[in-house]
Amino acid sequence: MSASQKKVLILFAHPSQNRSEINVPLFNASKDFDHVTTVDLYAEYPNFRIDIDKEQQRLRDHDVIVFMFPLYWYSTPSLLKEWQDLVLEYGFAYGSEGKELIGKKFFCALTAGGAESSYRKEGFNHFTIRQLLQPLEQMAELTGMEFLAPFALFGAGTATEEQRITKHLQNWRRVLVAIAENKLDYDAASKLSKLNHSLDLVITE
């Protein structure tokens, strides 16, 4: 890994991995890259006793932070929320002395059970996925990180039978390669509704 290559930290939170058809394969695919550090939070902290110092050092050591999770009740699984509450503390992540995360990139790689059409004002869920992620976007704003559009898969429950998982994994690998090769346009990626809506718009060749 070159000195200029951005290091990616993937914080994976899935409390029911034996039922996962997409998140676990996505997480496992991430392990193939030297510039990516993968952390299974539920495996590492089964009792929710988070090592704050360890997690803060992980954040210091990486340039791109990714929350990978299934959308649970329009939010993250509970351990990931606990991680935010404890790790992103005053004096580290925000406040006059909390400058450790400034300039880092942040985005979510998530799955949602409903169809993408249900995530809009007129849809079943009434809000877009970016609107539902606004608490995380504000977290990024407060801590000085740049918030990128989510890498999202909708209709997770039917993705296997509809044979959409292979393409999703290919797109994910493409994103990780683009980060490694400094070919991801972060400014463009921050403006999209969904990062994988059109990768050709955010990956330069």
N, C-alpha and C positions, 0 to 999 in steps of 0.2 A: 504494500500500500504506500503510495507516494505521500510526501509530507503535505501536499496541497489538497489531497483528496478528503472530501467531507466524510466524517464518521457519523454513522446513523445508529441511534439507539431505539430499539423497538420494545415497548413495554406492552406485553400481551396479557390481557385479562379476560379469561373465559371460565366461569365457574362450573360449566357442565361440558367438559371437552369431549366426553364420550358421545355426545349428541352433535358434535360439530362436524359439518360436512364441508365447510369453507374456511373458517378461521384457522383451524389447526393446519390444514394444507398450506394456507397462506403464510402462517408463522414458520412452518418447516421449510418452505421455499426460501425464506429470508435467511436461513442459516448457511446458504451456499455462497455467501458473499463475505470477503475478508473485511470489508469496511463496515459491516453491519454487526452490531451486538444485539443478541436476542435475549430477552428476560421474560420468563413465564412467572408472572407475579403470584398466581395461585399456587404454583408448585413451590416457589421460594418462600412464600409467607402464608402457609395454610392456616395459621392461627392469627393472622392479621397483625403480627408483631413486626412491623416494618423497621428495618435498619435505616434510620434517617441519614446518618453520615455516609453510609455506603451508597444510598440512592442519590444523594446530593453530589457525591464524587462522580458517579456515572454521568450525571447531567453535565458536570464540568468538562468531562472527557469527550463529549460528543457535540456535533454541530447541528444535527437534525434529529429532533425528537418526534417519535411516532407513538401514538396511543392506538393499539390494535384491539378491537373488541366488537362483540355483538351489541347492537342497540337494545338496551333493556329499559322499558318504560320511558323512552325518549331521552335516555341518559346513558352514562357508563355503568358497568357492573360495580357493585359496592366497594370492592377492594381497590379499584382504580380511584374512586372518590376518596377513600381513606388515604391512599397514597398522596393525592393532591393536598389533602388537609394537613398531613404531617410533613411532607417533604418540601413543599413550596412555602416555607415559612418566612416570616418577616426577618429582614436582615440577611437573607440568602437570596430569595427570589424577588423580593420587592422591598420598598422602603428606601430611605436615603442611602443605606449601605448595601441594599440587596441588588447587586448588579451582575450576579453570576450568569444569568440567562440572556442578557442583552445581546441581540444580534443573531441568536440561534433561530433555526426554522422549526416550525411545529405544525403537524397535521395529524389527522385521524385516518386510520384504515379500518373501516367498519362495515358491518352487514346489517341489513334491516329486513324484517320479515315481509313487510308490505311492498306492494308494487311502487315503483317510482312515482306513478301518477297519483298515488294516495298522499304523497308528501307535497302538498301545495294548498293554497288557501281554499280552493273549492273541493279538495280531496278529503278522504276519510280522516286524515291526521291533521288537516287544517294548516300545517306549517311546512315549509321546505326543510330539507335536512340541514342547510346552513343556518336557518333560523333556530332550529332545535339545538344546534351546537354553539349558539351565541355565548353561553356561559364559559365554554372553553376558549372561544375567540377572545372574550374579555380577559380571561386568565392570561392568554398570550400577550395581549395588549399591556396589561398591568406589569408583566414580568419582562417586557421588552423583546419578546420573541415575535417573529413574523408568522402570522397564521396563514396557512395554505388551505385550499379547498380540500375536502375529504376525498379519499380514495374509497368509493362506496359501491357495494353490491346490494341491489334491492331484490325483493322476491326471493330471499334466501331459501325459503322452504321448498321452492320448486326448481332451484338452480341445477340440481343434479339431473333430474329427469329431463330438463330442457337443455342439458349439455352446455351450460354456460360457465362452468367452473374452470375448464382448461384455458379458455380465452382470458378469464379474469386473472389467473395465475401468470399467464404470459404478459399481460399488461403490468402486473405488479413487478415482475422481474425487469421489465423495461424501465419502469420508474427507478428502481434501485440502480440499474446500470447507468441511467442518465445522471443520477446524483453522483455516482462514482466518477463519471467522466466529465463532471461539471457542465452537463448539457441540459439541465433542467432550468427553465426560465422561471425563477421564483416570483417575479413580479406578475407575470401572466398567470401563474398557478394560484396566486392569492385572489384573483378576480373571478375565477370560475365558480359555478355552482357545485361542480363535482370534478375532481382532478382527472378522473379517467373518462370524462365526457368526450374529450377530444385530445388525446395525448400529443397529436401532431402540432397542436397549438402551443404546447409548453415544453416540448423536447426539441432542441435544436440539433441539426445534423451537420 
